[in-house]
Amino acid sequence: MPRIVGSYLKAYIPLFIGFLVIFGGLWAWVSWGPHTPTARERWTQIENKYLPPREAAGQKVADSSLDFKAMIDGYRDYRDQTKAWMQAVAEVSDWSDPSVSVATNAETNAAVQAMISAGNAQVAVLDKVVAAKTPADVLAIGQDVTTTQQTFATEWAIAKSDIFPPVAGSSPSPGASQPTLALPSGTPAPTASPVVTSSQAATASPTAAATPTASASPKAS
């Protein structure tokens, strides 16, 4: 009997070891092997790459309100990170989640495209800021700076909530809580008053009133 058991062991132990090796290799492949990242994984990878330097640039802008050159450098970094971020998001052709409906995925992709458009619009305004020569030049388009950032923050929050559907009781997407970009100290330069030409002044001058003529006195009879 021991000989029979020993022969079985000799015959099946190599098979058992081979099974363990194959199972271990398959498990390692599933756990750590290369695979197509999900929409959530791709979104997170992109944000982790561009958000920290973008936020640091925004803080540099806020800390440089009295140093115009440093502020412009901060704006430039902020623009560059925003532009690169939008390019990275745009390179992903489909943000669909196979676990949800086709209609829901269509809404998600539309929301991401709206975010990209809003981000590119902000970049276009920041191009003007970076090209500014004086604080007054930046203040002149300050409302555009604020508006485009607020619009982008809103579209970003919508897109992110589609990629990561909120759980009941959870906090809103951080996209909507981004601080407004700081502007230089001061007030926008006043617009120049219209110049009145000499011909316009002459036209505007009142004409002299006509002198009434005296009536003839009656003759004595």
C-alpha positions as MATLAB code, in Angstrom:
seq = 'MPRIVGSYLKAYIPLFIGFLVIFGGLWAWVSWGPHTPTARERWTQIENKYLPPREAAGQKVADSSLDFKAMIDGYRDYRDQTKAWMQAVAEVSDWSDPSVSVATNAETNAAVQAMISAGNAQVAVLDKVVAAKTPADVLAIGQDVTTTQQTFATEWAIAKSDIFPPVAGSSPSPGASQPTLALPSGTPAPTASPVVTSSQAATASPTAAATPTASASPKAS';
ca = [
       0.000    0.000    0.000;
       2.707    2.557    0.843;
       4.305    1.802   -2.498;
       1.024    2.511   -4.292;
       0.585    5.830   -2.439;
       4.150    6.778   -3.188;
       3.701    6.093   -6.875;
       0.589    8.242   -6.964;
       2.413   11.050   -5.234;
       5.300   10.842   -7.643;
       2.858   10.972  -10.561;
       0.604   13.811   -9.348;
       2.913   16.080   -7.354;
       4.479   17.569  -10.506;
       0.966   18.208  -11.875;
      -0.062   19.842   -8.614;
       3.043   22.030   -8.616;
       2.392   22.983  -12.231;
      -1.184   23.933  -11.331;
       0.052   26.153   -8.504;
       2.525   27.876  -10.816;
      -0.131   28.528  -13.467;
      -2.672   29.728  -10.893;
      -0.095   32.003   -9.244;
       0.940   33.481  -12.571;
      -2.681   34.136  -13.553;
      -3.419   35.775  -10.213;
      -0.347   38.002  -10.505;
      -1.369   39.003  -14.044;
      -4.868   39.945  -12.948;
      -3.589   41.828   -9.906;
      -0.571   43.663  -11.312;
      -0.416   42.952  -15.012;
      -1.046   45.656  -17.631;
      -4.722   46.380  -18.298;
      -6.813   49.067  -19.872;
      -7.489   51.664  -17.153;
     -11.080   52.494  -16.368;
     -12.502   55.970  -16.916;
     -12.158   56.708  -13.202;
      -8.534   55.532  -13.149;
      -7.631   57.680  -16.163;
      -9.395   60.717  -14.674;
      -7.568   60.298  -11.378;
      -4.177   59.818  -13.071;
      -4.616   63.023  -15.084;
      -5.799   65.104  -12.126;
      -2.968   63.840   -9.922;
      -0.479   64.974  -12.558;
      -1.795   68.478  -13.305;
      -3.799   69.660  -10.305;
      -0.971   70.026   -7.734;
       1.231   72.291   -9.947;
      -1.856   74.200  -11.119;
      -2.937   74.897   -7.542;
       0.629   75.904   -6.643;
       0.607   78.382   -9.533;
      -2.706   79.820   -8.348;
      -1.232   80.307   -4.891;
       1.775   82.048   -6.429;
      -0.605   84.478   -8.135;
      -2.353   85.157   -4.827;
       0.948   85.717   -2.995;
       2.273   88.158   -5.622;
      -0.368   90.896   -5.650;
       2.337   93.525   -5.025;
       4.920   92.018   -7.405;
       3.592   92.288  -10.943;
       6.359   90.250  -12.581;
       5.994   87.396  -10.098;
       2.224   87.510  -10.551;
       2.541   87.204  -14.330;
       4.924   84.265  -13.855;
       2.264   82.624  -11.680;
      -0.415   83.285  -14.278;
       1.827   81.759  -16.957;
       2.330   78.583  -14.936;
      -1.387   78.413  -14.195;
      -2.225   78.786  -17.885;
       0.319   76.174  -18.956;
      -0.933   73.603  -16.442;
      -4.563   74.249  -17.373;
      -3.771   73.905  -21.074;
      -1.812   70.669  -20.584;
      -4.594   69.309  -18.376;
      -7.238   69.938  -21.041;
      -5.037   68.370  -23.711;
      -4.595   65.240  -21.605;
      -8.339   64.935  -21.018;
      -9.053   65.497  -24.722;
      -6.701   62.648  -25.664;
      -9.154   60.190  -24.094;
     -11.744   59.586  -26.799;
     -14.321   57.860  -24.617;
     -15.133   58.299  -20.935;
     -17.816   55.623  -20.873;
     -18.427   53.250  -17.985;
     -19.565   49.794  -19.170;
     -21.656   49.367  -16.012;
     -24.088   52.191  -16.875;
     -26.485   52.875  -19.740;
     -25.608   54.230  -23.171;
     -27.609   57.395  -22.449;
     -25.719   58.007  -19.203;
     -22.383   57.531  -20.954;
     -23.443   60.007  -23.659;
     -24.188   62.591  -20.954;
     -20.808   61.937  -19.338;
     -18.895   62.417  -22.586;
     -20.858   65.603  -23.348;
     -20.054   66.946  -19.863;
     -16.339   66.243  -20.338;
     -16.382   68.042  -23.699;
     -18.104   71.039  -22.077;
     -15.379   71.077  -19.421;
     -12.652   71.016  -22.085;
     -14.289   73.914  -23.941;
     -14.554   75.936  -20.723;
     -10.927   75.168  -19.867;
      -9.723   76.262  -23.292;
     -11.755   79.471  -22.985;
     -10.003   80.193  -19.700;
      -6.631   79.529  -21.344;
      -7.471   82.079  -24.070;
      -8.140   84.756  -21.436;
      -4.995   83.817  -19.524;
      -3.025   84.290  -22.751;
      -4.097   87.934  -22.634;
      -3.137   88.210  -18.974;
       0.334   86.800  -19.618;
       0.794   89.304  -22.462;
      -0.183   92.262  -20.231;
       2.418   94.962  -19.668;
       0.956   96.679  -16.611;
      -1.370   95.835  -13.716;
      -3.966   98.094  -15.325;
      -3.915   95.858  -18.415;
      -4.796   92.856  -16.249;
      -7.475   94.737  -14.327;
      -9.072   95.786  -17.615;
      -9.895   92.113  -18.311;
     -10.299   91.132  -14.672;
     -13.978   90.303  -15.100;
     -13.130   87.905  -17.922;
     -10.534   86.224  -15.698;
     -13.108   85.708  -12.947;
     -15.968   84.660  -15.230;
     -14.011   82.068  -17.209;
     -12.608   80.538  -14.048;
     -16.043   80.263  -12.451;
     -17.488   78.741  -15.623;
     -14.678   76.216  -15.808;
     -15.065   75.270  -12.140;
     -18.780   74.608  -12.712;
     -18.223   72.467  -15.833;
     -15.408   70.603  -14.114;
     -17.634   69.762  -11.147;
     -20.392   68.485  -13.449;
     -18.009   66.301  -15.458;
     -16.362   64.914  -12.342;
     -19.704   64.080  -10.748;
     -20.563   62.105  -13.910;
     -17.290   60.181  -13.766;
     -17.652   59.656   -9.990;
     -21.398   59.622   -9.217;
     -21.840   61.132   -5.743;
     -22.844   58.867   -2.902;
     -25.725   59.949   -0.685;
     -24.410   62.232    2.072;
     -21.043   62.815    0.382;
     -19.461   66.220   -0.161;
     -19.833   67.958   -3.552;
     -17.138   67.551   -6.171;
     -14.041   69.664   -5.363;
     -14.185   71.194   -8.817;
     -16.735   73.760   -7.657;
     -14.673   74.923   -4.666;
     -11.643   76.276   -6.528;
     -10.582   79.754   -5.318;
     -10.893   82.698   -7.676;
      -7.640   83.817   -9.263;
      -6.241   86.931   -7.592;
      -5.938   90.191   -9.508;
      -3.350   92.970   -9.110;
      -3.976   95.678   -6.547;
      -5.537   98.853   -7.861;
      -8.414   99.871  -10.075;
      -8.828   99.693  -13.840;
      -7.648  102.756  -15.750;
     -10.570  105.074  -16.593;
     -11.598  105.309  -20.199;
     -10.594  108.524  -21.967;
     -13.237  111.258  -22.311;
     -14.312  112.031  -25.896;
     -12.401  114.924  -27.487;
     -14.581  117.743  -28.771;
     -13.282  119.315  -31.969;
     -13.438  123.035  -32.688;
     -16.016  122.514  -35.419;
     -18.207  120.517  -33.008;
     -17.858  123.271  -30.428;
     -18.860  125.895  -32.949;
     -21.898  123.873  -33.945;
     -22.883  123.404  -30.344;
     -22.576  127.165  -29.506;
     -25.902  128.991  -29.243;
     -26.530  131.591  -31.945;
     -26.824  135.231  -30.917;
     -30.370  136.417  -30.424;
     -31.599  138.857  -33.067;
     -31.867  142.496  -31.884;
     -35.478  143.714  -32.168;
     -35.968  146.785  -34.411;
     -37.518  149.902  -32.846;
     -41.018  150.841  -34.043;
     -41.516  154.301  -35.603;
     -42.880  157.016  -33.309;
     -46.213  158.606  -34.396;
     -45.935  162.094  -35.937;
     -47.533  165.026  -34.178;
     -50.603  166.324  -35.972;
];
